Amino acid sequence: MTGSPSPPRSSRRVRTVRLKGATTFRRAAAAVVDLLAVNGLAALPWLLGVASLDVYVAPSSRFQIDHLLELWILRPMSMLGPVLWWAALWIAWHVLWVYLASGQTPGCKLLRLRFLDRCADPLRWTHIAARAAGHALSIATLGLGWAWVLVSGERRSWPDLLSRSHLIDEG
C-alpha cells in the first residue's frame, strides 16, 4: 500500500467555529440587568437588619472623611467586607446562572445572549471555573477585564478569554 499513513485513532480533530461576539451595548445592557439583581441581593443583609451601617456614620464631633479614613487604617475589613461580599455574590451569580441555566444569566436571557465555547457548544464546568477566575481578576483590576471588550477586536472580556468562551447574540 502506498500513500500517507492514517493518523492514530487517539488523535481527533477539534471542531472550531468562528463566532461573532455580542455588541458592546447589548453586553453592557445585560450586565446592568444582572448588576441590579446582584446589588439588590448584596443589600439584603443591611435591609433586613442583619448587618449595620452604624460603623460608617461619624460622631457629630468629627468629619465624615476623617472617620472613614480612620476605619480604613484601623479596621480595613470594615471597609473591604462589603466589597468582598458583593464580589462573591457577583461571581456566584454568574457561575450558578451560566452553569445551571445553559449559558445565560437573567440579563443575557432578556437580551437573547448566550455563552458558548469555541466549538459553539454549551460551557462545561471547567469553562465556568475559568470564567469565575476572570471575573475575580476583573474585580481586582477595578473593571479593566470587563472594559477589555472595548479594545478587543473580537469583543471579548478577560473572563471570555480565560475560559475560551464567547458571548454571542442569539437574535
Secondary structure per residue as TSV (DSSP state, phi and psi in degrees):
chain	resnum	aa	ss	phi	psi
A	1	M	-	360.0	134.4
A	2	T	-	-112.9	165.0
A	3	G	S	119.6	-179.4
A	4	S	-	-81.4	145.0
A	5	P	-	-68.4	147.4
A	6	S	-	-76.1	148.4
A	7	P	-	-67.5	150.8
A	8	P	-	-60.9	152.3
A	9	R	T	-62.9	-28.4
A	10	S	T	-71.0	-23.7
A	11	S	-	-87.7	126.3
A	12	R	-	-125.7	151.7
A	13	R	-	-82.7	131.7
A	14	V	-	-88.7	128.4
A	15	R	-	-84.8	123.2
A	16	T	-	-120.7	147.2
A	17	V	-	-124.5	141.6
A	18	R	-	-81.3	113.4
A	19	L	-	-108.6	136.9
A	20	K	-	-96.1	124.9
A	21	G	B	-69.8	157.0
A	22	A	-	-64.1	151.7
A	23	T	-	-65.0	155.7
A	24	T	H	-61.4	-38.6
A	25	F	H	-63.6	-46.8
A	26	R	H	-66.8	-37.7
A	27	R	H	-62.4	-45.0
A	28	A	H	-66.3	-39.7
A	29	A	H	-63.3	-41.7
A	30	A	H	-64.1	-39.3
A	31	A	H	-65.1	-36.5
A	32	V	H	-65.3	-42.4
A	33	V	H	-59.6	-47.1
A	34	D	H	-66.4	-37.2
A	35	L	H	-63.0	-41.1
A	36	L	H	-62.0	-42.3
A	37	A	H	-66.8	-44.6
A	38	V	H	-66.0	-40.4
A	39	N	H	-62.6	-38.4
A	40	G	H	-62.7	-43.6
A	41	L	H	-65.7	-40.0
A	42	A	H	-65.5	-30.9
A	43	A	H	-80.5	-13.4
A	44	L	H	-54.2	-44.6
A	45	P	H	-58.4	-36.0
A	46	W	H	-79.1	-36.5
A	47	L	H	-68.7	-33.8
A	48	L	T	-86.7	-3.9
A	49	G	T	82.8	8.3
A	50	V	S	-72.2	-37.7
A	51	A	S	-114.4	154.7
A	52	S	-	-118.4	146.5
A	53	L	S	-97.2	1.1
A	54	D	G	-58.4	-32.1
A	55	V	G	-63.7	-24.1
A	56	Y	G	-88.0	-9.9
A	57	V	S	-89.7	125.5
A	58	A	-	-76.6	146.2
A	59	P	-	-60.5	157.4
A	60	S	T	-62.7	-20.0
A	61	S	T	-86.3	-0.9
A	62	R	S	-126.9	156.7
A	63	F	-	-78.1	145.9
A	64	Q	H	-59.9	-44.7
A	65	I	H	-63.2	-38.3
A	66	D	H	-62.7	-41.3
A	67	H	H	-63.4	-45.2
A	68	L	H	-66.8	-38.6
A	69	L	H	-64.1	-39.5
A	70	E	H	-64.6	-40.8
A	71	L	H	-60.6	-43.4
A	72	W	H	-61.0	-39.4
A	73	I	H	-79.2	-46.3
A	74	L	H	-87.7	-32.9
A	75	R	-	-136.7	70.9
A	76	P	H	-61.2	-29.7
A	77	M	H	-67.8	-23.2
A	78	S	H	-67.3	-26.3
A	79	M	H	-91.9	-36.7
A	80	L	H	-83.0	-24.7
A	81	G	H	-53.2	-52.4
A	82	P	H	-62.1	-34.6
A	83	V	H	-67.2	-44.0
A	84	L	H	-66.0	-37.6
A	85	W	H	-59.6	-47.8
A	86	W	H	-63.9	-43.8
A	87	A	H	-61.3	-42.6
A	88	A	H	-63.4	-41.2
A	89	L	H	-65.2	-41.2
A	90	W	H	-61.9	-45.4
A	91	I	H	-67.0	-44.6
A	92	A	H	-62.3	-40.2
A	93	W	H	-55.6	-50.2
A	94	H	H	-69.4	-43.2
A	95	V	H	-61.4	-48.7
A	96	L	H	-67.6	-45.7
A	97	W	H	-67.4	-45.0
A	98	V	H	-67.9	-37.8
A	99	Y	H	-76.3	-44.8
A	100	L	H	-86.5	-21.6
A	101	A	T	-110.9	32.7
A	102	S	T	54.7	44.4
A	103	G	S	88.2	19.5
A	104	Q	-	-137.1	127.8
A	105	T	-	-82.6	169.7
A	106	P	H	-57.8	-37.5
A	107	G	H	-63.8	-40.6
A	108	C	H	-67.1	-40.0
A	109	K	H	-62.9	-43.6
A	110	L	H	-61.6	-39.3
A	111	L	T	-98.2	8.9
A	112	R	T	56.0	53.6
A	113	L	E	-116.5	154.8
A	114	R	E	-147.4	143.8
A	115	F	E	-89.1	128.5
A	116	L	E	-133.3	157.4
A	117	D	E	-81.2	-177.4
A	118	R	T	-70.2	-11.5
A	119	C	T	-98.9	10.2
A	120	A	S	66.4	28.7
A	121	D	-	-104.2	158.9
A	122	P	B	-60.0	153.4
A	123	L	-	-69.9	142.5
A	124	R	-	-94.7	173.3
A	125	W	H	-59.1	-36.5
A	126	T	H	-64.8	-38.4
A	127	H	H	-63.3	-42.3
A	128	I	H	-68.9	-37.0
A	129	A	H	-63.7	-40.2
A	130	A	H	-67.7	-35.9
A	131	R	H	-64.0	-39.7
A	132	A	H	-61.7	-42.0
A	133	A	H	-63.5	-38.7
A	134	G	H	-65.1	-38.5
A	135	H	H	-65.8	-41.7
A	136	A	H	-61.7	-41.7
A	137	L	H	-65.8	-38.7
A	138	S	H	-65.2	-39.4
A	139	I	H	-66.2	-44.2
A	140	A	H	-63.5	-27.9
A	141	T	T	-98.9	20.8
A	142	L	T	56.6	39.3
A	143	G	T	94.9	0.4
A	144	L	H	-60.5	-37.2
A	145	G	H	-64.3	-35.0
A	146	W	H	-78.8	-33.9
A	147	A	H	-70.4	-12.7
A	148	W	G	-58.7	-24.8
A	149	V	G	-61.5	-23.1
A	150	L	G	-72.4	-26.3
A	151	V	T	-109.8	-13.6
A	152	S	-	-77.1	130.4
A	153	G	T	-64.2	-28.0
A	154	E	T	-94.3	4.3
A	155	R	-	56.4	52.5
A	156	R	-	-121.5	138.3
A	157	S	-	-88.9	173.7
A	158	W	H	-60.4	-41.2
A	159	P	H	-59.6	-36.1
A	160	D	H	-64.8	-46.3
A	161	L	H	-66.0	-44.3
A	162	L	H	-64.7	-35.6
A	163	S	H	-93.6	-1.3
A	164	R	T	54.8	45.5
A	165	S	E	-123.2	168.8
A	166	H	E	-132.6	144.0
A	167	L	E	-100.4	110.8
A	168	I	E	-112.0	157.4
A	169	D	E	-91.0	120.5
A	170	E	-	-84.4	-17.6
A	171	G	-	-86.6	360.0
